[in-house]
C-alpha cells in the first residue's frame, strides 16, 4: 500500500518536474516548482509514517513554509522586478497603496 503511494507521489513529482522544464510560460514553471515542493512534503510525511519517525512531520511542515515563502518571493520578483529595498523609510509612498485624499486645512 505504501509502496503504491510512494510510487504515485514520485510519478506526480516527475510530471511536475517535466512541466517545470518544459512549461511555456514562467508562471507554469513557478506553479510546477510549487507543486514539486508540495509533493516533496507529502513524500517526507509518508516516509516519516512508514519509518515511525514523527519528527519527519515537523521537517515537512518547515519545508512547506519555505516552499510557500519562496513561491511568494519569486512571484513578487516577477511582478515588481525586485523584492523591496531594505530599511526603506517611506513605505507606502508610491507603491499603489491608497493614501488619505482628504484636503488638508
C-alpha positions as CSV (number, residue, x, y, z in Angstrom):
1,X,0.0,0.0,0.0
2,X,2.7,2.5,1.0
3,X,4.8,1.4,-2.0
4,X,2.0,2.3,-4.3
5,X,1.5,5.7,-2.6
6,X,5.2,6.4,-2.8
7,X,5.3,5.4,-6.5
8,X,2.3,7.7,-7.2
9,X,3.9,10.6,-5.5
10,X,7.2,10.0,-7.4
11,X,5.2,9.9,-10.7
12,X,3.5,13.2,-9.8
13,X,6.8,14.7,-8.9
14,X,8.2,13.6,-12.3
15,X,5.3,15.2,-14.1
16,X,5.7,18.4,-12.2
17,X,9.5,18.4,-13.0
18,X,8.7,17.9,-16.6
19,X,6.3,20.9,-16.5
20,X,8.9,23.0,-14.8
21,X,11.4,22.2,-17.5
22,X,9.0,22.4,-20.5
23,X,6.5,25.0,-19.3
24,X,5.6,27.5,-22.0
25,X,5.4,30.4,-19.5
26,X,7.3,31.4,-16.4
27,X,4.1,31.1,-14.4
28,X,3.7,27.5,-15.4
29,X,7.2,26.8,-14.2
30,X,6.7,28.6,-10.9
31,X,3.5,26.6,-10.4
32,X,5.3,23.3,-11.3
33,X,8.1,24.0,-8.8
34,X,5.5,24.8,-6.1
35,X,3.7,21.5,-6.9
36,X,7.0,19.7,-6.8
37,X,7.6,21.2,-3.3
38,X,4.2,20.1,-2.1
39,X,4.7,16.6,-3.4
40,X,8.1,16.6,-1.6
41,X,6.3,17.4,1.7
42,X,3.9,14.5,1.0
43,X,6.8,12.2,0.4
44,X,8.6,13.3,3.7
45,X,5.3,12.8,5.6
46,X,4.9,9.3,4.1
47,X,8.4,8.3,4.8
48,X,8.0,9.5,8.4
49,X,4.9,7.5,8.8
50,X,6.4,4.3,7.3
51,X,9.6,4.7,9.4
52,X,7.6,5.5,12.5
53,X,9.5,8.8,12.9
54,X,7.0,11.6,13.8
55,X,9.7,14.3,13.7
56,X,9.6,14.0,9.9
57,X,6.2,15.8,10.0
58,X,7.9,18.8,11.6
59,X,10.5,18.7,8.9
60,X,7.8,18.5,6.3
61,X,5.9,21.5,7.8
62,X,9.1,23.6,7.8
63,X,9.8,22.6,4.2
64,X,6.2,23.6,3.3
65,X,6.6,27.0,4.8
66,X,9.9,27.6,3.0
67,X,8.2,26.4,-0.2
68,X,5.3,28.9,0.2
69,X,7.6,31.8,1.1
70,X,9.9,31.0,-1.8
71,X,6.9,30.9,-4.2
72,X,5.6,34.3,-3.0
73,X,9.1,35.8,-3.3
74,X,9.5,34.6,-6.8
75,X,6.1,35.8,-7.9
76,X,6.8,39.2,-6.3
77,X,10.1,39.5,-8.0
78,X,8.5,38.6,-11.4
79,X,5.8,41.3,-10.9
80,X,7.8,44.2,-9.4
81,X,11.4,43.4,-10.6
82,X,12.8,43.4,-7.0
83,X,11.9,42.2,-3.6
84,X,12.0,45.7,-2.0
85,X,14.5,48.0,-0.5
86,X,15.7,47.1,2.9
87,X,15.3,49.8,5.5
88,X,13.1,51.9,3.4
89,X,11.7,54.8,5.5
90,X,9.0,55.9,3.0
91,X,7.0,52.6,3.0
92,X,3.6,53.1,1.4
93,X,4.6,56.1,-0.7
94,X,4.4,55.4,-4.4
95,X,3.6,51.7,-4.1
96,X,0.0,51.8,-5.1
97,X,-1.5,51.8,-1.6
98,X,-4.4,54.2,-1.1
99,X,-3.4,57.4,0.7
100,X,-5.6,59.8,2.7
101,X,-7.1,62.1,0.0
102,X,-8.9,64.5,2.2
103,X,-7.9,68.1,1.8
104,X,-5.6,69.4,4.5
105,X,-6.6,72.6,6.2
